[in-house]
Amino acid sequence: MYFLYGLIVLILIVFGIAYLRFLIIKEKSDVKPLDVDDDLAKTYAKELQSLIKIKTLSYKKSENNEAPFIELKAKLIELFPNVFKTMEATNFPGEPILLHWRGKNHDKPIVLMSHLDTVDANESSWEHQAFKGEIIGDEIYGRGTLDTKSTVYAFYKACEELIKAKFIPDQDIYLFSSTDEEISGLGAKKAVDYLRKLKVKPFLVLDEGGAIVTNALPTVKKPLAMIGILEKGYANIKFSAKSFGGHSSTPPKNTPIARLAKFINEVETKFPLKTEMIKEVETIFKNTAPYMKGLNRFLFVNMWLYKQIITNLLPKMSPYGRALLSTTIAFTKIKGSEEENVIPEEAYVIANIRTHPIQDVKSSFEALEKLAKKYNIEAEILSSREASPITNTNSEAYKYLTKNIMKVFPDVKTSPYIMLGGTDCRFFTEISDGALRFSPIRMDNSELKKMHGKDESIRIKTLVEAVNFYQEIIKNIGGNE
């Protein structure tokens, strides 16, 4: 009996502590953004418009499509003449651009980067022309406004204005833009190989990635500056089921497509891969919990008590939650018979997986292959790459980045972030321990969903903030903060 009373008291104490934390640990979002010059925003937007108009679909040597990138480079030279007069240019096949602005010192170089190529657009579904850069109200529309000509424009403009003001950086500054990022090309690798030969070890590499997002997490109204500290891995796996074929009028059981269907169903309903909340993901929730409301805040400010419950429930409640905690698998292609009345001798599906640091390509494949064998299905890796190294949030580079974010965006909260897609930054992890992924562009969830979608756009005021941000990154590296 005393044990039962003691247990009840203990439960009440634990719950009381959790409820007290819920009441105490909360933050208001009453800090205002810095003022932005509307006329300057319009000027910047018109210059960005000229870049959006050039249809730079990803460079492919086989398609001989370098002409738009040559045109784009000419436009950059026109817009930013001082940048190209001052910085040393290095040319690579495929038209990527690497510029070097020599600083007073050379021990903590910085690389500012983002890609020039874009995906194509189904213009019939757009309300605004995809490659015109229409400026309507406070927004500019067009493919590349968000991904990522806006950031390229911003760091070029930042350098142009600093050079005109006779500023000389304390450290070497490199500007890099690839032309094949959207097709996972090797343009960035060429730049990395070149810098490695020169024994350049960047203190900070800053590529596209997380942005400043409002409503990034449920009930969180606070703008969050999401800093990508790692990229998930990537693999395409082919699952093949074979048979003797035959006429569809006398079908046997367990035909290839039927077996594939059973396999897919089991993957979907009984997720076979690991689920775990690593400390970097836990930090995301700890940073944002004080800005949550209701039950969300109660659970997340008490991660010490509810971590395992959250880990178990979050993947079931949200695809984003699953992606943060696990390797993900999506079945994207399927092929069976060429004829409607013929049972295929072979049918297959292709799955795209995004590997989590807790489960690499090999172990993810082995888990899926084991399940496939249950249905007499063969598995084969078609292509793959591992997750990138994790950049330490206690590193000098991460702290330097967050400090400068807060200078230009005092109303935001910074947080580490796991990149679910891939960027050129993964190549730079070979030569830098400070490879981070952050675009200084404000957006909300609805705007974020326009990436690779219809009516891609950004608010023009964000351009002014982005230029200011890159200038702070460049000016403060010498300790002149």
N, C-alpha and C positions, 0 to 999 in steps of 0.2 A: 504493500500500500504506500509506504513512504517513497519507494522508488517511483511509483506512478505520480505522486504529488510533486516529487522533484523534477520529473520529466516535464510535467505541465508547466511548472514554474520556469524551467529552462526555455521551453518553447515560447512562453509569454515574454521572457526577457529578450530573446533573440528577435522576436517579431517587433517588440517595442523599440529595440535599437534600429531595426530596419525602417520602422515608421518615423522615428526621430530623424534619421538621415534623409528620408523623403521630404520632411518638412524643412530641414535646414539647408540641404544641398540643392540650391536652385539659383539660377542667374537670370537677370533681366537683360533684355536686348535693346537698351535705350541709347546706346552710343550711336551717333549719327555718322554717315560717311562724310569725307571731305568734300567741299564744294568743287564742282567741275565747270569749267568755262564752256558754255554752250557753243559759242562761235568757234572756239578751237576744236571742239568735237566735230562740228560740221566740216571744217577744213580737213581734219584727219580722215573723215569718212569719204570725202571726195577723192582723196589720194588713194585710199584703200580700194575705192570703186574701180580705179584704173587697173588694179591688180586682179580683181575679181573678173573683169571682162575678158581676161586672157584665159582660155580654156586649157588648163594644164592638167590633163588626165595623166595618170602615172606613166613615167617613161618606160617604154618597152623597145629594146633595140630591134626586135624582130618587126616592129611596126614602123620603125623609122620616124618616130614622133617627137624628135627633139626640138622641132621648130618653135612650138609654143614656149618652151623653156628658154630658148634663145631670145625670143621676144620679151618674155618676162624679165630676164636679166637686163635687157636694154631699158626697160621701164624702171627697174630698180636704180640703175645708174642715173637715169633722168631725175628720179625723185630724190635720190640721196647722193648727189655728186661728191660731197666731201668725204663720205664713207669710202667711196671707191678710189678717191685720190689719196686718202690717208692710209688705208689698210692694204696689206699685201694679199693678193688673191692667188689661190692655188686651184688649178683646173683638174678635173677628173672626167673620165668617160661617163656619159650619161647626164651631163650638165648640172651636177650638184655644185653648190657654191660654198667655199671655205675662205673666210677672210680673217686676217690677223692684224689686230690693232696693238702695236708694241707699247708696253707700259714701262714705267720707270724700273720696276722689278719683275722678276720672272719666276718666283717661287710658288705663287698661288694663282695660276691662270684660271680663267673662267671661260666656259663654253656656253653661249646662248644659242639655242637651236630650235627649229621647228621646220616641218616639211613644206614644200611648194606644190606638190601634186595633190590632186583631189580625186574623189570617186566621181563617176558620171552621174547624171540626173535624168530621171524620167520627167521631162519638162511638161508633159501633158497633164501631170497631176499637180503641178505647181501653180499657185495663184500669181506668183511673181517670176519673171524670167530668171533662170538659174545662173546664167553667166552674164548678167547685166549690172549687178551691184546696185539695184534700185534703193534709193534712200527715201523712206516713207515715214514721216513723223520722226520719232527718235530711234528708228531702227534702220539697219542696212541689210538687205537680203541678197543671197546668192551663195553658190557653192564655194566653200573656202572661207566664208566670213567667220565661221566658228572653227573649222578644221582645215588648215590652220594659218591662212594667210594673214589673219588679224594679228597673231603673235609675231609672225615674221615682220610685218609692217611695223609693229610697236618697237621691237628691239633695233631695227634699222633707224627708225625715226629718233629713238632715244640717243643713239650714237651720233646721228647727223646733227642734232641740236647741241650735243656736248662738244663736238668737234668745232662747230661754228663759234662756240663760246670759248675756244682756245683751251679746252680742258684736255689734260693728259692723264690717262688712268694710272693708278699706282701699280697695277698688275696687268699682264697680258690679257687681252680680251679676244676671244675667237667667236665669230658668227658662222654658223653652219646651217645649211638647208639642203636636204636631199630631194630627189625627184621621183623616188620610187617607194616611199614609205608605205603607201596604201596597198602595195602588192608584196609587202615583206621583202623588198629588194635589198641589195647589198651596197647601195650608195653610201650609207653611213659607215659601213665597214671599211670602205676605201679611205675615208677621212681618218678613221681610228688607226688603221695601219700606217698611214702617213705620219700622224702625230706620235705614234709609238716609236717610229724610226728617229724622230727628233727628240725622243725622251721627254715628251710633254706629258705631265701627270696633272690633269686639272684638279684644282681644289673643289670646284663646283661645276657640274654639268647640269644645265636646266633645260629640259625638253618639255613638250606638251604633255598633258596628263590630266590630273585633277584640276578643277577650276574653283571659282568662288560660287558656290551653289546654295540657293535658298530653297528650303523644303527638301533638303537632301535626304533627311531621315524622317520617319513619321513623327509628327507633332513638333518638330524642330523648326522654328521660324528664323533662328539665328543664321546669318550667312556663314557657311563653313568653307574655309580655304583648305581644300583637300590636296595633300601633298603625296604624290605617288612614290612609295619607297621600294616597291618591287613590282615586277610584271609576272603574271601567271605564265606557266609553260603552255605548250600548244602541240597537239598531235591530231592527225587524221588516221583513223583506223577503219579498215575494210573487214566486214564480217560476211563470209560467203557460206551459203548452204547449197549442197549439190544433190542431184538425184539422177535417175535414169530417164527423166522426162516422161513423155507420153501424151496421149490425147486427153483433153479435159473432160471427155464424156465418161471416163471411168477413172476418176481420181482416187489415188491411194491416200491414206492418212499421212500426216506429217510431210506434206510437200515442202519444198524449200521456203516458199513465202510464209507458209503456216509456221514453220519452225522459227523463222526470223521474227514473226509477229509475237510468238511466245517469249522469245528472248528479249525483245524490245519491251514487252509488257512487264517482264520481271525486273528489268533495269529501272523502269519508270516507277514501279510500285514498291520494290524492295531494293532501295538504293544500295549498290554493292561496294561503294568506295568510302574511305575514311571521312569522318567529320570531327573537327577539332577547332577550338578557338585559340589561335596563337596569340602571343602577347601583343603583337602589333594590331590585331583586330580588337582585342580587348581595350587597347588604348583609344581606338576610335570611339568606342561606346562610353568609356570613362570621360573622354573630353566633351562629348556631346550630351551626356545624361543630364547635367544640370539645366539644360535648355529644353528638355522634354517636358511633357505634361502628363498628368494622370498616372495610369497604370504603367505606362512606358517608363516614366521617371522613377517610379517606385522600384521597378525591377532592375533598371540599369544602374541606378546609384547604389544598388546593393548587389553588385556583381560578386562580392565575397560570399553571398548567400545563394544567389540564384543563377550563377554562371552555368552550371550544368543543365538546369532547366531551359535557359535561353539557348544554349548550344543544341539541345534536343529539339526545341520547338521552332526556332528561327528558320531553319531550312524548309520546314513544312509550310511555313506561313508566307515565305517570300523567295522568289528566284534570286534576288540580290543577296538575301541571307544565305542561301545555299552556296552562292558563288564565293562569299567571304569565308566560308567555313570548310569548303570541300573542293576537290577536283569536280568539274562539271562535265556532263556528257550530253551532247545534242545530236540526234540522228537527222542528218541533213540531205542525204541522197539515197535513192533506192532504185534498183533495176531488177526486172524479172524477165519474162518471156517477151519475144518480139511480136508474138501473135496472141490474140485473145483466147484462142482455143487450144493452146499448147502449154502443157506444164513445163516450166523451165528446167533445163538440166542444171543450171546454176542461177541463183538469185543472190543479190548482195545488198547490203546497206553500208553507207559510210557514216561514221560518227566523228564529230569534231569534239575533242576534249580539251579543256583548259586546266592544266595541272596546277595543283596547290603545292606550296612548299612542304606540306606534310606527306605528300604522296607523289613521287616523281613519275616520269613517263613509264619507266620500266615496271614499277609496282602497280601503277594504274592499269597498264596493259595486261599484266598477269592476272589481276583480279577479274577483269572483263573477259579475258581468254578462258579462264576457268569456268565462268558461267556459260560462255558460248559453247564449250565442249559438252555441256549438259544437254544441249539441243543439236548435237552433231554439226556444229558450225565452226568453221575455221576463221582465225583472226590474223590480221596482218597489218603492221604499222606502215603507212604510206609515206608519212613525213612527220617530223617532230622537232621540237626544241624544248629545252628545260626552262623552268622558271628562272628569272634573273636573281642574282644575289640581293639580299635585303640591305638597304642602306640604313645605317644605325641612326635612330632618332636622337641619340645623344652626341652625334658627331658635330664637329665644328661647322661643317657645311649646312647641315639641317638647321642648326641654331641660327646661323647667319641668314638663311633664307626666311625663317619664321620672323626674325627681328625686322627684316625689311618689308615683309608682307604687312606687319602691324603698323609700320610707319605710313604706308600708303592707304591701307584699308583698316583703320582703327576700329571699325564696327564689326569685324569678323572674328571668328574663332578658328585657329589653325588645328589641323588634325592630320595624322598620317593616313594613308589610303593605299589600298591594294588595287593595282591596275588590272582590270579584267581582260583588256585587250593588249596588243603589242605596240611598241613604239621604237623609234631608232635609238632611244636611250640605252636599250639593252646592250648594244655594241660598245657603248662608252664605259660600261661597267668593267671592261677589260683594262682600262687605263685610269680609272678614277674610282675612289671610294665614296665620292660625293655626288653620285648620279641620282638626280631627283626629277620628278615629273610634275610640273605645275604650270598652268596657263593663267595669267593674271586677268582673266575675263570673268565678269559677273554674269550669272545666268540663273534662271530658276529651272525646276525639273522639266517644265514644258519646253523650254528652249533647249535644254540638254538633249531631249528626245529628237530634236531636229537634226542631230549629227547623223550624216549619211541618209537623212530623210528629206522630206519635201519642205520647201520654204525655210531652209537653213538661214539663220539670221543672228545678229547680235545688236545690242543697244549701242549707239554711237558714243555715248558718254564713257563706255568702258574702254574705248581706245585711249582717251586721255589718261585714265588711271593706269592703263597698261604701260604707256610710254613713261609715265612718272615712276612706275615700279622698276622698270629696267634701268632707268637712270640712277635710282637709289642703289640697285645691285652693283652697278659699275662704280659709282662715286665712293661708296662706303667700304670697298674692299681693302683700302689702305688704312682703315681705322679712323677715317675722318667723319665719324657719324655725329 
